[in-house]
Amino acid sequence: MAHIQLIYGDEPQLIEEEKRKFLSAYPDLPVTVLDDEVGPQKISEKLCEDSLFGDQKVFCL
């Protein structure tokens, strides 16, 4: 089952706090950080590649 959480705003401290809470909810899952500077095509490729294997992961963009 997928769980998606969108965190946005103009207060970096609150965003970091919410991000820490989210990541601490899944301590046993590997976290993959995707940098938006690589572009949407590379991000999409990575998400599709990982979805083929069915392993649970946390993606952070």
mmCIF file of the C-alpha atoms, coordinates in Angstrom:
data_MODEL
# 
_entry.id   MODEL 
# 
loop_
_atom_site.group_PDB 
_atom_site.id 
_atom_site.type_symbol 
_atom_site.label_atom_id 
_atom_site.label_alt_id 
_atom_site.label_comp_id 
_atom_site.label_asym_id 
_atom_site.label_entity_id 
_atom_site.label_seq_id 
_atom_site.pdbx_PDB_ins_code 
_atom_site.Cartn_x 
_atom_site.Cartn_y 
_atom_site.Cartn_z 
_atom_site.occupancy 
_atom_site.B_iso_or_equiv 
_atom_site.pdbx_formal_charge 
_atom_site.auth_seq_id 
_atom_site.auth_comp_id 
_atom_site.auth_asym_id 
_atom_site.auth_atom_id 
_atom_site.pdbx_PDB_model_num 
ATOM 1  C CA . MET A 1 1  ? 0.000  0.000  0.000   1.00 0.00 ? 1  MET A CA 1 
ATOM 2  C CA . ALA A 1 2  ? 1.303  3.454  -0.892  1.00 0.00 ? 2  ALA A CA 1 
ATOM 3  C CA . HIS A 1 3  ? 1.353  6.393  1.452   1.00 0.00 ? 3  HIS A CA 1 
ATOM 4  C CA . ILE A 1 4  ? 2.068  9.818  0.037   1.00 0.00 ? 4  ILE A CA 1 
ATOM 5  C CA . GLN A 1 5  ? 2.582  12.915 2.119   1.00 0.00 ? 5  GLN A CA 1 
ATOM 6  C CA . LEU A 1 6  ? 3.030  16.323 0.551   1.00 0.00 ? 6  LEU A CA 1 
ATOM 7  C CA . ILE A 1 7  ? 4.806  18.863 2.735   1.00 0.00 ? 7  ILE A CA 1 
ATOM 8  C CA . TYR A 1 8  ? 5.116  22.398 1.458   1.00 0.00 ? 8  TYR A CA 1 
ATOM 9  C CA . GLY A 1 9  ? 5.307  25.934 2.750   1.00 0.00 ? 9  GLY A CA 1 
ATOM 10 C CA . ASP A 1 10 ? 7.600  28.852 3.300   1.00 0.00 ? 10 ASP A CA 1 
ATOM 11 C CA . GLU A 1 11 ? 8.805  27.933 6.795   1.00 0.00 ? 11 GLU A CA 1 
ATOM 12 C CA . PRO A 1 12 ? 11.848 25.642 6.431   1.00 0.00 ? 12 PRO A CA 1 
ATOM 13 C CA . GLN A 1 13 ? 11.900 24.735 10.130  1.00 0.00 ? 13 GLN A CA 1 
ATOM 14 C CA . LEU A 1 14 ? 8.323  23.417 10.048  1.00 0.00 ? 14 LEU A CA 1 
ATOM 15 C CA . ILE A 1 15 ? 8.986  21.530 6.823   1.00 0.00 ? 15 ILE A CA 1 
ATOM 16 C CA . GLU A 1 16 ? 12.052 19.849 8.348   1.00 0.00 ? 16 GLU A CA 1 
ATOM 17 C CA . GLU A 1 17 ? 10.069 18.940 11.481  1.00 0.00 ? 17 GLU A CA 1 
ATOM 18 C CA . GLU A 1 18 ? 7.293  17.329 9.416   1.00 0.00 ? 18 GLU A CA 1 
ATOM 19 C CA . LYS A 1 19 ? 9.878  15.536 7.279   1.00 0.00 ? 19 LYS A CA 1 
ATOM 20 C CA . ARG A 1 20 ? 11.575 14.101 10.386  1.00 0.00 ? 20 ARG A CA 1 
ATOM 21 C CA . LYS A 1 21 ? 8.221  12.905 11.755  1.00 0.00 ? 21 LYS A CA 1 
ATOM 22 C CA . PHE A 1 22 ? 7.361  11.245 8.447   1.00 0.00 ? 22 PHE A CA 1 
ATOM 23 C CA . LEU A 1 23 ? 10.741 9.519  8.117   1.00 0.00 ? 23 LEU A CA 1 
ATOM 24 C CA . SER A 1 24 ? 10.681 8.342  11.744  1.00 0.00 ? 24 SER A CA 1 
ATOM 25 C CA . ALA A 1 25 ? 7.374  6.581  11.046  1.00 0.00 ? 25 ALA A CA 1 
ATOM 26 C CA . TYR A 1 26 ? 9.258  4.242  8.671   1.00 0.00 ? 26 TYR A CA 1 
ATOM 27 C CA . PRO A 1 27 ? 12.575 3.536  10.435  1.00 0.00 ? 27 PRO A CA 1 
ATOM 28 C CA . ASP A 1 28 ? 13.107 0.116  8.834   1.00 0.00 ? 28 ASP A CA 1 
ATOM 29 C CA . LEU A 1 29 ? 12.586 1.183  5.220   1.00 0.00 ? 29 LEU A CA 1 
ATOM 30 C CA . PRO A 1 30 ? 15.385 2.443  3.001   1.00 0.00 ? 30 PRO A CA 1 
ATOM 31 C CA . VAL A 1 31 ? 15.140 6.117  2.063   1.00 0.00 ? 31 VAL A CA 1 
ATOM 32 C CA . THR A 1 32 ? 15.922 7.216  -1.482  1.00 0.00 ? 32 THR A CA 1 
ATOM 33 C CA . VAL A 1 33 ? 16.523 10.926 -1.939  1.00 0.00 ? 33 VAL A CA 1 
ATOM 34 C CA . LEU A 1 34 ? 15.789 12.225 -5.433  1.00 0.00 ? 34 LEU A CA 1 
ATOM 35 C CA . ASP A 1 35 ? 17.134 15.665 -6.277  1.00 0.00 ? 35 ASP A CA 1 
ATOM 36 C CA . ASP A 1 36 ? 14.817 17.753 -8.460  1.00 0.00 ? 36 ASP A CA 1 
ATOM 37 C CA . GLU A 1 37 ? 17.845 19.134 -10.323 1.00 0.00 ? 37 GLU A CA 1 
ATOM 38 C CA . VAL A 1 38 ? 18.237 15.848 -12.232 1.00 0.00 ? 38 VAL A CA 1 
ATOM 39 C CA . GLY A 1 39 ? 14.937 16.534 -13.971 1.00 0.00 ? 39 GLY A CA 1 
ATOM 40 C CA . PRO A 1 40 ? 11.522 14.904 -14.044 1.00 0.00 ? 40 PRO A CA 1 
ATOM 41 C CA . GLN A 1 41 ? 12.496 12.225 -16.582 1.00 0.00 ? 41 GLN A CA 1 
ATOM 42 C CA . LYS A 1 42 ? 15.273 10.790 -14.389 1.00 0.00 ? 42 LYS A CA 1 
ATOM 43 C CA . ILE A 1 43 ? 13.022 10.925 -11.318 1.00 0.00 ? 43 ILE A CA 1 
ATOM 44 C CA . SER A 1 44 ? 10.254 9.115  -13.204 1.00 0.00 ? 44 SER A CA 1 
ATOM 45 C CA . GLU A 1 45 ? 12.711 6.475  -14.437 1.00 0.00 ? 45 GLU A CA 1 
ATOM 46 C CA . LYS A 1 46 ? 13.916 5.826  -10.892 1.00 0.00 ? 46 LYS A CA 1 
ATOM 47 C CA . LEU A 1 47 ? 10.379 5.508  -9.534  1.00 0.00 ? 47 LEU A CA 1 
ATOM 48 C CA . CYS A 1 48 ? 9.351  3.130  -12.339 1.00 0.00 ? 48 CYS A CA 1 
ATOM 49 C CA . GLU A 1 49 ? 12.523 1.070  -11.962 1.00 0.00 ? 49 GLU A CA 1 
ATOM 50 C CA . ASP A 1 50 ? 11.991 0.588  -8.244  1.00 0.00 ? 50 ASP A CA 1 
ATOM 51 C CA . SER A 1 51 ? 8.281  -0.170 -8.595  1.00 0.00 ? 51 SER A CA 1 
ATOM 52 C CA . LEU A 1 52 ? 9.096  -3.235 -10.728 1.00 0.00 ? 52 LEU A CA 1 
ATOM 53 C CA . PHE A 1 53 ? 10.633 -5.068 -7.785  1.00 0.00 ? 53 PHE A CA 1 
ATOM 54 C CA . GLY A 1 54 ? 7.913  -4.362 -5.230  1.00 0.00 ? 54 GLY A CA 1 
ATOM 55 C CA . ASP A 1 55 ? 10.304 -3.545 -2.399  1.00 0.00 ? 55 ASP A CA 1 
ATOM 56 C CA . GLN A 1 56 ? 8.987  -0.968 0.011   1.00 0.00 ? 56 GLN A CA 1 
ATOM 57 C CA . LYS A 1 57 ? 10.948 2.271  0.075   1.00 0.00 ? 57 LYS A CA 1 
ATOM 58 C CA . VAL A 1 58 ? 10.568 5.857  1.131   1.00 0.00 ? 58 VAL A CA 1 
ATOM 59 C CA . PHE A 1 59 ? 11.261 8.436  -1.566  1.00 0.00 ? 59 PHE A CA 1 
ATOM 60 C CA . CYS A 1 60 ? 12.154 11.973 -0.607  1.00 0.00 ? 60 CYS A CA 1 
ATOM 61 C CA . LEU A 1 61 ? 12.225 14.682 -3.255  1.00 0.00 ? 61 LEU A CA 1 
# 
